[in-house]
Amino acid sequence: MKQSKLYIPTLKQTPSDAEAVSHQLMLRAGYIRQVAAGMYAYLPLAWSVIRKIEAVMRKEMEKVDAVEMQMPDILPADLWKESGRYETYGDNLFKLKDRHDREFILGPTHEETFTSVVKEGLNSYKKLPLVLYQMQEKYRDEDRPRNGLLRGREFLMKDAYSFTANKEQLDVIFNQMEQAYRNIFDICGLNYRAIIGDAGAMGGTDSKEFSAVADIGEDIIAYSDDSDYSANLEMAASKMEENPKEDKKELEEVDTPDVHTIDTLAALLKVEPSRIMKAVAYMADEKPVMVMIRGDYEANDVKIKNYLGVDFLREATPEEVTDVFHSVPGFIGPKGMDDDVKVLYDSSLVGLMNFVVGPNKKDRHFINANFEDITDETPEFRDFRVIKEGEVSPDGHGHIKFTRGIEIGHIFKLGTKFSKALGANFLDENGKSNPLIMGCYGIGISRLLSAIIEQHSDENGLIWPVSLAPYQVHVVPIKYNNDVQGKLSDEIVELLQNEGYDVLLDDRKERPGVKFADSDLIGIPIRITVGKKAADEIVELKIRSTGETIEVSKDELVNSVKILLKNQ
């Protein structure tokens, strides 16, 4: 391909509104252009990389007997109302109506659609298991799209769905898909972690995320420095450690005027935050819930939501603390709380004695409180807190460290959430009707571009892995209109193309410095410079990833390129 025939609108300056390195470089290197907030055009180089990523995925999906198909982008809203997710997704849904005033959405994901399409055909255990997948645009009306392809309103995704007759079949496919995803990310040259994740609005259990390590990542990964334990911060388990035992003291109620934070309360009473039992008031599906946790920890909304099995969880407003919990904001506690308020106790409170807690009175607190002073029931302790860096790892090996990551893939077992809601049943070997058991497996294709660039770039531009590069070799003649250089360049292109390589020829009338800078910027693995020694059929090879250069003759060129690409 001649570079003069391609559309590669490179930029000399970094766009001021691009914060992520991947966003900056894809704009500068002419890979993408913004069409609207959170919506991008994939220009020829980006589209070439995407097609190569898709080819890798198709190969790995074929290995696990997954079958490709395609669903519509526009989906009937009734399907989502039937499953209950029309309300769950809320403002993140793009909603529209047709000329007959029928309601539709732009698909953010396709669990309902796949379930609806297969429910008539998958009516017998003899047809199971089955895995279907697609590669398609998804749409989510993000409040704040940012960082280029990392958080957009329109994005490319590979989403797969398995349908099985029993949990054993589901387990086999889940494990196969996990290995397939590992293969895909390995081929993409990514440094990633497979971590315990949250299924979120998808529902289901046994959720595992694949996260590419990157400073720009929105997710925090908690991992052990001495084992394989790794989890999304929201899902990282906390190892229960009992508080030290001590003699009980007499309960007292004291004045704590105008104290509304743990730190100011601790300073006033001259106690450590770990001696305070704080209450966090929530509305869970609009029902009141109170979570008690030690003052030096933070409540984990995801753990609380998953434990309660609710669709919506939010902190109660000050007005709700007054009207629903019949308490006082900043001074709330479990003593005397109404029976309709569900009270949960975090494991950080196990064994805690003589603590400080709110009495549900303004400007007052209990000190020297013990559990028998505040509740008539024996508390049941569970993990409802956010893990801290430096804690003992939940598996007991090593300590927890944090790093940031970009979620690039997610697999989870849906179970019967959607099949029950949509009436997708099959007859088992005994003729009994059962709901299909489902799994869901997604990879963010467009997001992969950003993740790869975050890990494979330098101050000069992109550094593509050989398997994904839009072209493996970039032939750059100093003067293409020079008869000797032009002829040798064309011969080199033909030689390499005959060997199956994708080759880009820079035939532009530009200064050598511009050509070299653009070559580094777009990130092609090998650059072949055809210059002063062209008459002797000697060229210079440059390895983009290391900057190393060597001179080779035309006769040695093909073999040298093979060796250099193989070693990257």
C-alpha positions, 0 to 999 in steps of 0.5 A, a space after each residue: 500500500 502506498 502511503 499517499 493513497 492512505 488517509 493518515 492525518 497525523 498531528 504535530 501537536 498533542 490535542 489539549 483536551 486529550 488526557 490519556 496517552 492512548 487518546 493523545 497518540 491515536 489522535 496524533 497518529 491519525 488513527 481516530 477522529 472524534 465525531 461527537 462526545 464519546 463517539 469516534 471514527 476509526 480511520 484506516 490504520 485503526 480499522 486495520 488493527 481492529 480487524 486483526 484483533 477480530 481475527 485473533 478472537 475468531 480463531 480462539 472462539 472457533 477452538 471452543 466451538 463458539 459460533 459467530 452471528 449478528 444481532 440488530 443494534 436497535 432493540 425493542 424496549 419491551 424485551 428490557 422491560 420484561 427482564 427488568 433492566 429497562 429501569 436498572 440501566 436508567 439514563 445510560 440507555 439511548 431511548 428512541 421511538 419509531 414512527 408508530 410510537 413504539 419504544 426502542 433502545 440502542 443495545 448496550 448489551 444483548 443478553 435479552 436479545 440472544 435469550 429471546 432469539 434462541 428460546 424457541 429453538 433450544 427446546 431440548 437438552 439434546 441441543 445443548 450446550 451452545 455458544 453464540 457470539 457477535 462482534 458489534 457496536 454497543 451504545 451507552 449514554 455515558 454522563 462523562 465520556 472521556 479518555 478517548 476509546 476508554 469511556 465512550 458512548 459508542 464502542 465495539 465489543 465481542 459478546 458471547 453467550 452460552 446456553 447449557 442444560 446443567 451447571 457442569 456444562 456451564 463450568 466447562 464452557 466458563 473455564 474454556 472461555 477463560 483460557 480463550 480470553 487469556 490466549 487472546 490477551 497474550 497474543 495482544 501482548 498485554 500485561 493483564 490480571 484475571 481478577 475477581 469482579 462484579 457482574 453489576 447490572 448483568 447479574 449472575 455469579 462467578 464473575 471474573 474480569 481481565 484488567 490491563 495494568 495501566 496508570 490511566 485505568 479507572 479500576 483499582 486492582 487489589 492483589 497479593 504480593 506473595 500469591 495469585 490473589 487478585 480482585 477488583 477493589 470493589 470485590 476484594 475480600 477482607 480478612 477478618 481479624 478480631 479486635 483485642 479483648 478488654 474489660 467492659 466499661 459503663 455505658 455513657 452518653 456524652 455531648 458532642 456538639 457540631 461533630 459530623 465527621 469521624 475525624 472530628 469526633 475522634 479528636 473531640 473524644 481523644 480516641 482512635 477512629 478504630 474505636 468508633 462504630 459508624 453507621 451508614 444509612 442506605 436505601 436499598 430498592 427504596 427500603 431502609 438499610 443501616 450498615 455498621 462499620 468501624 470508623 477507620 474503614 469505608 463501606 463497600 456499596 458493591 458488597 452490600 448490594 450483592 449481599 442484599 440482592 437488590 437492583 438499586 442501592 444509594 446512600 440515604 439523604 439527610 431528609 430520609 435519615 430524619 423521616 425514614 430512619 427517625 434519626 439525626 444525620 451525623 448521630 445515627 446508630 442502631 439502638 432503638 431503630 425501627 424494626 423495618 430498618 435492616 441493620 448489617 454489621 461489618 466483620 471489622 467490628 468482631 470483638 470490638 468493645 467499649 466503642 463510640 456510637 451514635 444514639 440517634 440524638 443531636 449533638 450526642 454520642 454513646 461512649 464505652 458502648 458494647 453490643 448488648 447496649 445497642 441491640 437485643 440480637 446477636 449480630 451476624 458479621 459479614 464483609 461489607 468494607 473496602 479493603 486497604 492497601 497493606 492488609 493481609 491478603 484474604 488468602 493469608 499469603 502476603 499483603 495487599 497492594 494496589 495498581 490501576 487497570 483497564 477492564 478489557 474483558 469480563 466473563 460471568 455465569 448468568 445462571 437462569 436470570 434471563 431465561 426465567 424472565 423471558 421464558 426460555 426453557 428446555 426439556 431435560 432427559 426426563 421430559 421436565 421443563 427447565 430454564 436454560 442456564 446461561 453464561 456471558 463473555 465480553 471483550 471490549 474490542 475498541 477499548 483493547 486499542 487503548 489498553 495496548 497503546 497505554 502499554 506499548 508506546 513511548 515519547 515518539 509514538 505507538 509500538 504495535 505488537 507484530 500480530 496486530 500492527 496495521 503493517 508489519 514493515 514500513 519501507 521509507 525511501 529518502 527520495 522515492 522519485 529517485 530512479 534508483 531508490 524508487 526501483 529498489 523500494 518497489 522491489 523490496 515491497 514486492 519481495 516482502 508482500 510475496 512472503 505474506 507481509 503487510 507492507 506500507 510504502 512511504 511514497 510521499 514528497 516529504 523531508 526525511 525527518 518528517 517521514 521518520 517521525 511519522 513512521 515512529 508515530 504510527 508504530 510499524 514494527 520494522 522500518 526499512 530506509 532506502 537511501 544513499 546505498 541504494 545503488 549497492 542494494 543496501 538498506 537500513 532496518 530499524 526495530 521500532 520497539 528498541 530503536 536498534 538499526 542494522 544494514 543489510 543487503 537486498 539478498 539478506 533482507 527477507 531473512 533478516 525481516 523474518 528473524 527480527 519480527 519473530 523475535 519481537 
